[in-house]
Amino acid sequence: MRTIRSIAIAGFILGILFKTLHWPGAGIILLSSGVLTIVSLAALLFRKPGPLTVQLQYPAMLIGSVIVVITGGLFKIMHWPGANMLLLLGLTTCAVWFLLTARTAGPAKA
């Protein structure tokens, strides 16, 4: 799954390059890699924890907000309506997640 996510993110970056340079095919590359990235991130919620897995507090909140931010960025790049609201909702949820996890984390021990 990590390989698929890496390919999807590389495709997303390539799609942004195509969109910036106004080359044909940018919309298809962005849409397909954005959907693939969202699907691979959503699959993280249903994965069994392994020996090298990092335990996060509120993982559904973090992954959900990242999915909304990626979707909002895709909407913004493609000039579709609703992009600002998606970005506002996703980034606000990310900020709330950081505040919740910072509050519950203890002080660093020297």
FENPE-V254816 format. One record per helix or strand of 3 or more residues. SS is the DSSP state (~ for helix, > for strand). FROM is the first residue (numbers start at 1). TO is the last residue. Records with the same first field share a line. If there is no record, write none. Layout:
SS: FROM-TO + FROM-TO
//
This chain:
~: 2-20 + 26-46 + 59-78 + 83-104
//
